[in-house]
Amino acid sequence: MATLNEMIDDFGFLEDWEDRMRYVIELGKALPDLPDSEKTADNKVQGCASQVWLSVSAGDGGDPEMRFRGDSDAFIVRGLVAIVLAAYSGKKASDVVAFDALDLFKQLGLLEHLTAQRANGLRSMIQRIREEAARRLV
């Protein structure tokens, strides 16, 4: 799985929209599958047209390290999940709360090309991640 910096660098070389979408699909294919045991109603992200699941775990302390895993039943959305997970997983809860990945998607030139449904689903996933991190801050 590519790191966020590697993804940003790779997107920098892709000028055309079709190439960017092919890369998003490649990222989705490289995303490890979420076990069926974690594809539960509690882990399902509401507001997504496709099915998206988000599994959350956190370390100890007042500002724990957050770990996220996710999956989707749609290739493009799975790639978007991979980017979101690279942006947030492994960060302190305070950093997760402070970082708005929508700005990242604008920087990558993806946000303006997403359908309204996909953009809403992306917002829902980001909001859920930030809320999960906020709950763990003491």
C-alpha positions as a Markdown table, in Angstrom:
| # | Residue | x | y | z |
|---|---|---|---|---|
| 1 | Met | 0.0 | 0.0 | 0.0 |
| 2 | Ala | 1.4 | 3.4 | -1.0 |
| 3 | Thr | 2.0 | 6.1 | 1.6 |
| 4 | Leu | 0.1 | 9.4 | 1.3 |
| 5 | Asn | 3.3 | 11.2 | 0.1 |
| 6 | Glu | 3.8 | 8.6 | -2.6 |
| 7 | Met | 0.2 | 9.0 | -3.7 |
| 8 | Ile | 0.6 | 12.8 | -3.9 |
| 9 | Asp | 3.8 | 12.4 | -5.9 |
| 10 | Asp | 2.1 | 10.0 | -8.3 |
| 11 | Phe | -0.9 | 12.2 | -8.8 |
| 12 | Gly | 1.5 | 15.0 | -9.6 |
| 13 | Phe | 2.6 | 13.1 | -12.8 |
| 14 | Leu | -1.0 | 12.5 | -14.0 |
| 15 | Glu | -2.4 | 15.4 | -15.9 |
| 16 | Asp | -5.4 | 13.9 | -17.4 |
| 17 | Trp | -8.6 | 12.9 | -15.6 |
| 18 | Glu | -8.8 | 9.4 | -17.0 |
| 19 | Asp | -5.2 | 8.6 | -15.8 |
| 20 | Arg | -6.1 | 9.9 | -12.3 |
| 21 | Met | -9.2 | 7.7 | -12.2 |
| 22 | Arg | -7.2 | 4.7 | -13.4 |
| 23 | Tyr | -4.7 | 5.4 | -10.6 |
| 24 | Val | -7.6 | 5.7 | -8.0 |
| 25 | Ile | -8.8 | 2.2 | -9.2 |
| 26 | Glu | -5.3 | 0.8 | -8.9 |
| 27 | Leu | -5.1 | 2.2 | -5.3 |
| 28 | Gly | -8.4 | 0.5 | -4.6 |
| 29 | Lys | -7.2 | -2.8 | -5.9 |
| 30 | Ala | -4.1 | -2.6 | -3.7 |
| 31 | Leu | -6.2 | -1.9 | -0.6 |
| 32 | Pro | -6.3 | -5.0 | 1.7 |
| 33 | Asp | -9.7 | -6.6 | 2.0 |
| 34 | Leu | -11.6 | -5.9 | 5.2 |
| 35 | Pro | -12.6 | -9.2 | 6.7 |
| 36 | Asp | -16.3 | -10.0 | 6.5 |
| 37 | Ser | -16.4 | -10.0 | 10.3 |
| 38 | Glu | -15.7 | -6.3 | 10.2 |
| 39 | Lys | -18.3 | -5.6 | 7.5 |
| 40 | Thr | -21.0 | -4.9 | 10.1 |
| 41 | Ala | -23.9 | -2.5 | 10.3 |
| 42 | Asp | -21.9 | -0.5 | 13.0 |
| 43 | Asn | -18.9 | -0.2 | 10.6 |
| 44 | Lys | -21.0 | 0.8 | 7.6 |
| 45 | Val | -20.6 | 4.5 | 6.6 |
| 46 | Gln | -24.0 | 6.2 | 6.2 |
| 47 | Gly | -24.4 | 8.6 | 3.3 |
| 48 | Cys | -22.5 | 6.6 | 0.7 |
| 49 | Ala | -24.2 | 5.4 | -2.4 |
| 50 | Ser | -21.8 | 2.4 | -2.5 |
| 51 | Gln | -21.4 | 0.2 | 0.5 |
| 52 | Val | -18.4 | 1.5 | 2.6 |
| 53 | Trp | -17.2 | 0.0 | 5.8 |
| 54 | Leu | -14.8 | 1.7 | 8.2 |
| 55 | Ser | -13.1 | -0.2 | 11.1 |
| 56 | Val | -11.6 | 2.0 | 13.8 |
| 57 | Ser | -9.1 | 1.2 | 16.6 |
| 58 | Ala | -7.1 | 3.5 | 18.8 |
| 59 | Gly | -4.1 | 3.4 | 21.1 |
| 60 | Asp | -4.0 | 4.5 | 24.7 |
| 61 | Gly | -3.8 | 7.9 | 26.3 |
| 62 | Gly | -5.5 | 11.2 | 25.9 |
| 63 | Asp | -4.4 | 11.7 | 22.3 |
| 64 | Pro | -4.2 | 8.1 | 21.0 |
| 65 | Glu | -2.8 | 7.0 | 17.7 |
| 66 | Met | -5.8 | 6.2 | 15.4 |
| 67 | Arg | -5.8 | 3.2 | 13.0 |
| 68 | Phe | -8.4 | 2.9 | 10.3 |
| 69 | Arg | -9.2 | 0.1 | 7.9 |
| 70 | Gly | -11.9 | 0.3 | 5.2 |
| 71 | Asp | -13.4 | -1.3 | 2.2 |
| 72 | Ser | -16.1 | -0.7 | -0.4 |
| 73 | Asp | -18.0 | -2.8 | -3.0 |
| 74 | Ala | -17.2 | -0.3 | -5.7 |
| 75 | Phe | -13.7 | 0.0 | -7.4 |
| 76 | Ile | -13.5 | 3.8 | -7.6 |
| 77 | Val | -14.8 | 4.3 | -4.1 |
| 78 | Arg | -12.4 | 1.6 | -2.8 |
| 79 | Gly | -9.6 | 3.8 | -4.2 |
| 80 | Leu | -11.0 | 6.9 | -2.5 |
| 81 | Val | -11.1 | 4.9 | 0.7 |
| 82 | Ala | -7.4 | 4.0 | 0.2 |
| 83 | Ile | -6.5 | 7.7 | -0.1 |
| 84 | Val | -8.5 | 8.6 | 3.0 |
| 85 | Leu | -6.9 | 5.8 | 5.1 |
| 86 | Ala | -3.5 | 6.9 | 4.0 |
| 87 | Ala | -4.3 | 10.4 | 5.1 |
| 88 | Tyr | -5.6 | 9.5 | 8.5 |
| 89 | Ser | -4.5 | 6.1 | 9.7 |
| 90 | Gly | -1.5 | 6.1 | 12.1 |
| 91 | Lys | -2.0 | 9.8 | 13.1 |
| 92 | Lys | -2.7 | 11.1 | 16.6 |
| 93 | Ala | -6.4 | 11.8 | 17.3 |
| 94 | Ser | -5.8 | 15.5 | 17.5 |
| 95 | Asp | -4.2 | 15.5 | 14.1 |
| 96 | Val | -7.1 | 13.5 | 12.6 |
| 97 | Val | -9.6 | 16.0 | 14.0 |
| 98 | Ala | -7.5 | 19.0 | 12.7 |
| 99 | Phe | -7.0 | 17.6 | 9.1 |
| 100 | Asp | -9.7 | 18.0 | 6.5 |
| 101 | Ala | -9.0 | 15.5 | 3.8 |
| 102 | Leu | -11.4 | 17.3 | 1.4 |
| 103 | Asp | -8.5 | 19.8 | 0.9 |
| 104 | Leu | -6.3 | 16.9 | 0.0 |
| 105 | Phe | -8.8 | 15.7 | -2.7 |
| 106 | Lys | -8.9 | 19.3 | -4.1 |
| 107 | Gln | -5.1 | 19.3 | -4.2 |
| 108 | Leu | -5.0 | 16.0 | -6.0 |
| 109 | Gly | -7.5 | 17.3 | -8.6 |
| 110 | Leu | -10.1 | 14.7 | -7.7 |
| 111 | Leu | -12.9 | 16.5 | -5.8 |
| 112 | Glu | -14.2 | 18.5 | -8.7 |
| 113 | His | -14.5 | 15.4 | -10.9 |
| 114 | Leu | -16.5 | 13.2 | -8.4 |
| 115 | Thr | -20.2 | 12.7 | -8.9 |
| 116 | Ala | -22.4 | 14.4 | -6.3 |
| 117 | Gln | -23.1 | 11.0 | -4.7 |
| 118 | Arg | -19.4 | 10.1 | -4.5 |
| 119 | Ala | -18.5 | 13.5 | -3.1 |
| 120 | Asn | -21.2 | 13.2 | -0.4 |
| 121 | Gly | -20.0 | 9.7 | 0.4 |
| 122 | Leu | -16.5 | 11.0 | 0.7 |
| 123 | Arg | -17.6 | 13.8 | 3.0 |
| 124 | Ser | -19.5 | 11.2 | 5.2 |
| 125 | Met | -16.5 | 9.0 | 5.5 |
| 126 | Ile | -14.2 | 11.9 | 6.4 |
| 127 | Gln | -16.7 | 13.2 | 9.0 |
| 128 | Arg | -17.1 | 9.8 | 10.5 |
| 129 | Ile | -13.3 | 9.4 | 10.9 |
| 130 | Arg | -12.9 | 12.8 | 12.4 |
| 131 | Glu | -15.8 | 12.2 | 14.8 |
| 132 | Glu | -14.3 | 8.8 | 15.9 |
| 133 | Ala | -11.0 | 10.6 | 16.6 |
| 134 | Ala | -12.7 | 13.4 | 18.5 |
| 135 | Arg | -14.5 | 10.8 | 20.8 |
| 136 | Arg | -11.1 | 9.5 | 21.8 |
| 137 | Leu | -9.6 | 12.8 | 22.8 |
| 138 | Val | -9.6 | 13.4 | 26.6 |
